[in-house]
Amino acid sequence: MTKKRNYKGIFNLIEDRYACAVLDDMREMVKSHNYSNLSHAVEELQSYCSRMEDGLWEARNASEDAYNKLKQDKPDIKAAKKALEKRWKKLKKSK
């Protein structure tokens, strides 16, 4: 929890603040024609969007890494499957 000054100059305790909340504040600034804190709001929004974009890239890279690992393990899995099928056939014949 952080102590943060909102656009009206009042300190609030903010746990989570989303980009949509910043956009709502920007809309309020436009309605009231008070653009004094607009540059701060733009910087805050850019910060949130950059973090979101970084998170998306990390997720994409992690999924690609997992896919590549599975692709490399595929021949091993196929060989293990064949070995198990042979073993199963032997067990069936011995009964």
N, C-alpha and C positions, 0 to 999 in steps of 0.2 A: 504494500500500500504506500503510495507516494503522496506528498503534499504538493499540489500544483495549483497555480493561479489560472483561473479560467479567463475568458475573454472580457468578462465584465469587471475584472480586477478583484474578484473574491477568491479566497483560498478554499479549495475543496479537497477532500480526500478521494482520490480516484484509484480504484483497483485496476479495472480494465477499461480502456478507452479504445473504441473502434474507429475506423476510417469513416463510417457512416455518421458517427457523432460529430466528427470534425466537419463533415459536409453539412450537417444540420446547422452547426454554428455559423458556417459560411453563408448559408441561406438566410439565417437570421441577420447577419451583418448586411447583406444586400437589401433586405426588407427595411432595415432601420437606417440605411445609408451611412453606416459607421464602418469605414474601411481602415481604421487605424491599426487593427490587429490582423488584417487580412494576410500580410506577408508571413506572420507567425503561423497562422492557420495553414497556409500553403506549405510551409516547411514541415509542419507536423504531419500533414497528410502525405507528403512525399516520403517522410521517414517511415510511416506505417506501410505505405505501398511498396517501398523498397524491401522492407522486412518480409512482407507477404511474397514478393517475387523471389527473394532468396530462399524462402521456405519451399516454394514450388519447384525451384531448380534442384534443391537438395532432395526432395521427394522423387523427382524425375531421375536423378542420378542414382539414388538408392534402388529404385525399381529396375533401372537398366543393369546395375551391378548384380542384382538378384537374378534377373533373366539370363545374363551371361553365365553366371555360376550354374544355373540349372541346365543351360545349354551344354556346358562342359561336362556336367555329370550325367547327361543323357546316355552316352554309350555305356557307362558303368552300370546304370540302372537296367539297360537292356540286357547286358551280359548277366547280371544278377537274376533277372527275370527268367532268362533261358535256363540258367543253372537250377533255379527253383522248379521250373516246369519239368526238367529231366528228373529231378529228385522226386517230384510228385508222381511221375509215371512209374518210377521204380517202386515207390511205396505201394502204388495201386496193384502192380504186378505181384508183389510179394504177399499180398493178402489173399 
